[in-house]
Amino acid sequence: MLGLMQSQPLLISSLIEFADRHHSDGEIISRRVEGDIHRYTWSDVAKRSRQVANALDGMKLAFSDRVATLAWNGYRHLELYFGVSGSGRVLHTINPRLHPDQVVWIANHAEDQILCFDMSFLPIVQAVHARCSTIKQFVAMCDADKLPADSGIPNLISYEAWIGKQSTQYSWPQFDENSASSMCYTSGTTGNPKAALYSHRSTTLHAYAAALPDVMGLSARDSVLPVVPMFHVNAWGIPYSAALTGCKLVFPGPAMDGKSIYELIEAEKVSYAAGVPTVWQMMLGHMKPAGLKFSTLKRTVIGGSACPPAMIHAFQEDYGVEVLHAWGMTEMSPLGTLNTLKNKQLGLPQDEQMKIRLKQGRAIYGVDMKIVDADGKELPWDGKTYGDLLVKGPWIVKEYFKGEGGDPLKYDEAGAGWFPTGDVATIDESGFMQITDRSKDVIKSGGEWISSIDVENIAMAHPAIAMAACVGMPHPKWDERPIIAVVKKPGMEVSRDELIKFYDGKTAKWQIPDDVVFVDAIPLGATGKMQKMKLREQLKDYKLPTA
């Protein structure tokens, strides 16, 4: 017997229609590439998203054709989120920090038909457009009078001219909720990038889950600043959850420096912000010397890479901002876990609570996870046993676009497919997961594992260190020993011996790095994560001390 409920597909168009109908006057604030502040409402987003859909229909794009973007976080990008996917096409957000050759490869592999780009990225488009074999139309995301006279790009049109004459009326099509909605390529640290292809169903379910009180806890009372880029994993799904809840959205545009981010938070009374540690490090570096405080910011979700404990302490103790540690992947849409305390933990001493908050958190509904040994046997949730982290759920990939890389899943005895994250983790008795390393970065010394993240976090707590990366180096007796590569803060000094001594009492002696290497910069990938592969290449001639 089936239930007697109405059957309506979970489509992205329903999110913007809901925002338009129930939160029409909710604000959307954007710092534009031009430098000014743009203001409008969810009702305006809905109207202009319908104009985008009409423009795509006018160009006779087929169902599931790909529309690419090279764009910052802003209102026009938001309109494409809903107009492209809502009309049945696939939004393909391209990371502008990738090498031009990778941009070309990705655009051709995705078979993009249209590319919409912010004027900041005109030089990239000028460099790659002739090699993008499937793109039929380039659209500059600017006013008609800002279009360059001689861009060198054939038939280039402005975004405003493209949608400006289109009707604001549009009937969103109804189709299978499992249809593709958007796609995002992995950063391609090994081989060519691979694309996660999201569906309307997976995206809508993710938006629901992300908004839950124990996850991001978004509401119509919030003013939300997503610093995490819309060109990477859909800004952690925040644009969709924002439409679902009707919260105010504040977009930073291209101004990602600490001063600009802080000023936007204060000017727009931001209560909730989301970003990677490197962004917050720049902002805190701007605030502390100037003696600045927050007047409205209450919560920030930090993910992308492990948040240093020193940063969590600074936010909470110096500025009264609750840090929500999060973890996920491109292949997971991206949220997998978020760290909020349980009722039984609220009465714990602050230092005990902090030990919990340093973990990546517990699985949100829709995600299941387990840790396994090298033979695939599930390991206990005791907070101590390390294992390879596997996940499954309705917004986690089952395979990559065009079957790249073959079947990525690992199957258990019951035949269920689990996605191998490439992370090594522990899970405690309360379900809180903690990433201890990437499987390719874990350091094996004398048969024991050393967490590079733990070694990095201690270095980051030193007042003179701006950034730290721990890697293993070959050792004749112990197989590998850790060293720490560090970048000093401007005007600050610390010696090798001083930093090594700083580890005393903070970790086991055998986990203390054997050496310190001072570098000008640690290589970062297109999403702001440290690229240890490149760091190892830089250190290929390094030899461990012989003492």
ZAMARGU-4260 file (C-alpha; in steps of 0.2 Angstrom, whole numbers, plus 5000, padded with zeros to 4 digits):
<rodrens>
0) 5000/5000/5000 | 5007/5017/4995 | 5005/5033/5005 | 4991/5045/4999 | 5002/5061/4998
5) 5005/5073/4984 | 5020/5068/4973 | 5030/5084/4968 | 5048/5082/4962 | 5062/5090/4973
10) 5068/5103/4960 | 5080/5118/4962 | 5066/5129/4954 | 5055/5126/4969 | 5068/5134/4981
15) 5068/5151/4972 | 5049/5151/4970 | 5048/5148/4988 | 5060/5162/4992 | 5050/5174/4980
20) 5033/5169/4987 | 5037/5169/5006 | 5053/5180/5008 | 5051/5192/4994 | 5059/5207/5003
25) 5074/5197/5010 | 5090/5206/5006 | 5104/5201/4994 | 5119/5212/4996 | 5134/5211/4984
30) 5151/5220/4983 | 5153/5221/4964 | 5168/5219/4953 | 5166/5238/4950 | 5169/5241/4968
35) 5151/5247/4973 | 5138/5239/4984 | 5123/5232/4975 | 5107/5229/4984 | 5091/5220/4980
40) 5079/5206/4986 | 5074/5188/4984 | 5060/5194/4973 | 5072/5202/4961 | 5083/5186/4961
45) 5068/5176/4956 | 5063/5188/4942 | 5080/5189/4934 | 5082/5170/4936 | 5067/5168/4925
50) 5075/5180/4913 | 5090/5169/4912 | 5079/5154/4909 | 5071/5163/4895 | 5088/5168/4887
55) 5093/5150/4888 | 5077/5145/4879 | 5080/5158/4866 | 5097/5151/4862 | 5089/5134/4860
60) 5100/5125/4873 | 5094/5107/4875 | 5089/5099/4892 | 5105/5095/4902 | 5116/5106/4891
65) 5130/5114/4902 | 5132/5132/4906 | 5149/5137/4914 | 5153/5151/4925 | 5170/5160/4930
70) 5163/5171/4943 | 5165/5178/4961 | 5151/5177/4974 | 5138/5190/4968 | 5120/5192/4963
75) 5122/5188/4945 | 5131/5172/4949 | 5116/5168/4961 | 5104/5171/4947 | 5113/5158/4936
80) 5112/5146/4950 | 5093/5146/4949 | 5090/5151/4931 | 5102/5138/4923 | 5097/5123/4934
85) 5079/5128/4936 | 5076/5128/4917 | 5083/5110/4916 | 5101/5114/4911 | 5117/5110/4921
90) 5127/5124/4930 | 5145/5121/4929 | 5155/5132/4940 | 5174/5133/4935 | 5187/5138/4948
95) 5196/5153/4941 | 5211/5149/4951 | 5215/5134/4940 | 5229/5134/4927 | 5222/5140/4910
100) 5226/5123/4903 | 5215/5115/4916 | 5201/5127/4912 | 5202/5123/4894 | 5202/5104/4898
105) 5188/5105/4910 | 5177/5116/4898 | 5180/5104/4884 | 5177/5088/4895 | 5161/5096/4901
110) 5156/5101/4884 | 5150/5118/4890 | 5139/5128/4878 | 5140/5145/4886 | 5152/5153/4898
115) 5147/5168/4909 | 5162/5177/4917 | 5165/5191/4929 | 5176/5205/4921 | 5190/5201/4933
120) 5193/5185/4923 | 5193/5193/4906 | 5212/5189/4904 | 5208/5171/4907 | 5194/5170/4895
125) 5205/5179/4882 | 5219/5166/4884 | 5207/5151/4883 | 5192/5155/4872 | 5200/5149/4856
130) 5203/5132/4863 | 5186/5129/4871 | 5179/5120/4856 | 5161/5117/4862 | 5157/5135/4869
135) 5146/5144/4857 | 5143/5160/4867 | 5153/5170/4880 | 5144/5182/4892 | 5153/5196/4901
140) 5144/5198/4918 | 5143/5217/4917 | 5132/5231/4912 | 5131/5234/4893 | 5141/5250/4894
145) 5155/5241/4903 | 5158/5229/4889 | 5176/5231/4882 | 5177/5238/4864 | 5189/5226/4858
150) 5190/5210/4869 | 5196/5199/4855 | 5182/5187/4860 | 5170/5184/4845 | 5152/5189/4848
155) 5155/5194/4866 | 5139/5201/4874 | 5136/5208/4891 | 5125/5199/4904 | 5113/5213/4906
160) 5110/5214/4887 | 5109/5195/4887 | 5094/5194/4899 | 5088/5212/4899 | 5075/5211/4885
165) 5069/5194/4891 | 5052/5192/4900 | 5052/5191/4919 | 5038/5178/4917 | 5043/5159/4915
170) 5035/5143/4919 | 5048/5132/4927 | 5048/5115/4919 | 5044/5099/4929 | 5055/5084/4926
175) 5063/5069/4935 | 5071/5076/4952 | 5086/5064/4948 | 5091/5075/4933 | 5108/5083/4934
180) 5107/5101/4941 | 5125/5106/4943 | 5143/5100/4942 | 5160/5104/4950 | 5177/5097/4946
185) 5189/5091/4959 | 5205/5101/4959 | 5215/5087/4950 | 5230/5085/4962 | 5233/5069/4953
190) 5229/5067/4935 | 5215/5076/4926 | 5201/5083/4937 | 5185/5073/4939 | 5168/5080/4940
195) 5155/5077/4953 | 5138/5078/4945 | 5124/5084/4957 | 5105/5081/4955 | 5090/5092/4959
200) 5086/5079/4972 | 5103/5078/4980 | 5105/5097/4980 | 5088/5100/4988 | 5090/5087/5001
205) 5107/5094/5005 | 5099/5111/5007 | 5087/5104/5019 | 5100/5095/5030 | 5112/5110/5030
210) 5099/5122/5037 | 5095/5110/5052 | 5099/5117/5069 | 5113/5105/5072 | 5121/5109/5056
215) 5122/5127/5049 | 5106/5132/5058 | 5101/5145/5045 | 5085/5155/5047 | 5076/5171/5041
220) 5084/5180/5056 | 5102/5178/5050 | 5113/5189/5039 | 5125/5177/5031 | 5141/5180/5023
225) 5147/5165/5012 | 5166/5169/5009 | 5168/5151/5003 | 5167/5153/4984 | 5152/5150/4974
230) 5164/5142/4961 | 5168/5128/4972 | 5155/5115/4978 | 5141/5128/4976 | 5148/5138/4991
235) 5144/5123/5003 | 5126/5124/4997 | 5123/5140/5006 | 5114/5149/4991 | 5101/5135/4991
240) 5099/5134/5010 | 5097/5153/5010 | 5083/5152/4998 | 5075/5139/5008 | 5076/5149/5024
245) 5075/5167/5017 | 5090/5173/5026 | 5099/5189/5021 | 5114/5185/5009 | 5130/5196/5009
250) 5142/5192/4995 | 5160/5199/4996 | 5164/5198/4977 | 5182/5200/4973 | 5187/5209/4989
255) 5194/5194/4999 | 5207/5203/5010 | 5204/5204/5029 | 5200/5222/5029 | 5187/5221/5016
260) 5179/5206/5024 | 5178/5214/5041 | 5171/5230/5035 | 5157/5220/5026 | 5153/5210/5041
265) 5151/5226/5051 | 5142/5236/5038 | 5129/5223/5034 | 5127/5216/5052 | 5132/5199/5047
270) 5128/5186/5061 | 5134/5171/5052 | 5149/5168/5041 | 5157/5153/5032 | 5175/5151/5024
275) 5191/5142/5024 | 5205/5145/5038 | 5216/5155/5027 | 5202/5169/5024 | 5199/5170/5043
280) 5218/5171/5046 | 5219/5186/5035 | 5204/5194/5044 | 5210/5191/5062 | 5227/5197/5056
285) 5219/5214/5051 | 5208/5215/5067 | 5220/5211/5081 | 5233/5225/5078 | 5219/5238/5076
290) 5210/5232/5092 | 5194/5229/5082 | 5179/5219/5088 | 5163/5211/5080 | 5146/5220/5084
295) 5135/5206/5076 | 5145/5191/5071 | 5140/5176/5082 | 5144/5160/5072 | 5156/5155/5059
300) 5158/5138/5050 | 5175/5134/5045 | 5180/5120/5034 | 5190/5116/5018 | 5204/5111/5029
305) 5207/5108/5048 | 5205/5123/5058 | 5220/5127/5069 | 5215/5126/5088 | 5223/5143/5090
310) 5210/5150/5078 | 5196/5143/5087 | 5202/5150/5103 | 5204/5167/5096 | 5187/5168/5088
315) 5178/5161/5104 | 5189/5169/5118 | 5194/5186/5110 | 5179/5189/5099 | 5164/5179/5107
320) 5161/5170/5090 | 5156/5152/5091 | 5166/5141/5078 | 5157/5127/5070 | 5170/5115/5063
325) 5164/5106/5047 | 5171/5093/5035 | 5165/5087/5018 | 5171/5085/5000 | 5167/5090/4982
330) 5160/5072/4980 | 5149/5075/4995 | 5140/5091/4989 | 5150/5095/5001 | 5144/5093/5019
335) 5147/5077/5029 | 5149/5082/5047 | 5147/5098/5057 | 5153/5100/5075 | 5139/5106/5087
340) 5139/5099/5105 | 5126/5087/5112 | 5115/5091/5127 | 5126/5079/5138 | 5141/5089/5134
345) 5135/5106/5138 | 5139/5104/5157 | 5157/5099/5153 | 5171/5111/5158 | 5177/5123/5145
350) 5193/5113/5141 | 5184/5097/5139 | 5171/5105/5127 | 5186/5113/5117 | 5193/5095/5115
355) 5177/5090/5107 | 5175/5106/5096 | 5192/5103/5088 | 5185/5088/5080 | 5177/5089/5063
360) 5160/5084/5071 | 5146/5071/5069 | 5137/5065/5053 | 5122/5075/5048 | 5106/5066/5043
365) 5109/5059/5025 | 5127/5054/5028 | 5133/5038/5035 | 5151/5035/5039 | 5163/5021/5045
370) 5182/5019/5047 | 5190/5003/5041 | 5207/4994/5041 | 5217/4990/5026 | 5206/4974/5023
375) 5190/4984/5024 | 5185/4978/5041 | 5175/4991/5051 | 5185/4998/5066 | 5178/5003/5083
380) 5171/5020/5088 | 5183/5023/5103 | 5190/5040/5098 | 5208/5031/5097 | 5208/5019/5083
385) 5213/5026/5066 | 5205/5020/5050 | 5201/5025/5032 | 5185/5035/5032 | 5171/5029/5021
390) 5154/5038/5018 | 5138/5035/5009 | 5122/5045/5007 | 5109/5053/4994 | 5121/5067/4990
395) 5137/5058/4989 | 5144/5053/4971 | 5142/5035/4965 | 5153/5038/4950 | 5161/5053/4941
400) 5155/5062/4925 | 5158/5051/4910 | 5164/5037/4921 | 5181/5045/4924 | 5192/5034/4935
405) 5180/5019/4935 | 5170/5014/4949 | 5176/5024/4965 | 5165/5014/4978 | 5171/5001/4990
410) 5157/4987/4993 | 5153/4979/5010 | 5147/4961/5012 | 5129/4967/5010 | 5134/4975/4993
415) 5132/4993/4999 | 5143/5005/4990 | 5154/5016/5001 | 5164/5031/4995 | 5182/5031/5001
420) 5186/5049/5006 | 5205/5047/5006 | 5205/5053/5024 | 5211/5044/5039 | 5200/5047/5055
425) 5194/5042/5072 | 5176/5042/5078 | 5172/5043/5096 | 5159/5035/5106 | 5147/5050/5104
430) 5149/5049/5085 | 5161/5064/5083 | 5174/5061/5069 | 5191/5068/5069 | 5202/5069/5053
435) 5220/5064/5058 | 5227/5065/5040 | 5225/5062/5022 | 5229/5044/5018 | 5243/5050/5006
440) 5250/5062/5020 | 5250/5051/5035 | 5267/5048/5042 | 5272/5031/5047 | 5287/5031/5060
445) 5293/5015/5067 | 5277/5007/5064 | 5267/5021/5072 | 5256/5034/5064 | 5260/5052/5067
450) 5246/5065/5062 | 5253/5079/5052 | 5238/5089/5057 | 5242/5088/5075 | 5260/5093/5071
455) 5254/5108/5061 | 5242/5114/5074 | 5255/5115/5087 | 5266/5125/5076 | 5252/5137/5072
460) 5249/5140/5090 | 5266/5149/5091 | 5264/5168/5090 | 5277/5170/5076 | 5270/5157/5064
465) 5258/5162/5050 | 5257/5145/5041 | 5264/5127/5044 | 5264/5111/5034 | 5271/5094/5041
470) 5278/5081/5029 | 5287/5065/5032 | 5305/5062/5026 | 5313/5046/5023 | 5323/5039/5038
475) 5335/5024/5038 | 5329/5017/5055 | 5311/5024/5057 | 5305/5023/5039 | 5299/5041/5040
480) 5301/5056/5052 | 5291/5072/5052 | 5298/5089/5048 | 5288/5105/5049 | 5289/5119/5035
485) 5284/5136/5042 | 5280/5153/5036 | 5284/5167/5049 | 5273/5182/5052 | 5280/5198/5045
490) 5292/5206/5058 | 5292/5191/5069 | 5307/5179/5072 | 5308/5162/5079 | 5323/5150/5078
495) 5323/5132/5074 | 5327/5126/5091 | 5314/5138/5099 | 5300/5131/5088 | 5306/5113/5092
500) 5306/5117/5111 | 5288/5124/5109 | 5282/5106/5106 | 5288/5100/5123 | 5274/5094/5134
505) 5261/5096/5119 | 5264/5080/5111 | 5273/5063/5113 | 5292/5065/5111 | 5292/5053/5096
510) 5279/5064/5087 | 5290/5080/5089 | 5296/5085/5071 | 5315/5082/5068 | 5318/5098/5060
515) 5310/5115/5055 | 5312/5122/5037 | 5308/5140/5035 | 5300/5144/5018 | 5293/5160/5010
520) 5277/5152/5006 | 5268/5136/5007 | 5260/5131/4990 | 5241/5132/4990 | 5229/5124/4978
525) 5215/5132/4969 | 5203/5130/4984 | 5215/5137/4997 | 5221/5120/5003 | 5240/5116/5006
530) 5248/5106/4992 | 5260/5095/5001 | 5264/5086/4984 | 5272/5102/4978 | 5280/5106/4995
535) 5288/5089/4994 | 5294/5093/4976 | 5302/5109/4983 | 5310/5099/4997 | 5317/5085/4986
540) 5335/5089/4990 | 5332/5090/5009 | 5341/5079/5020 | 5336/5075/5038 | 5348/5080/5052
545) 5360/5066/5056 | 5361/5069/5075
</rodrens>
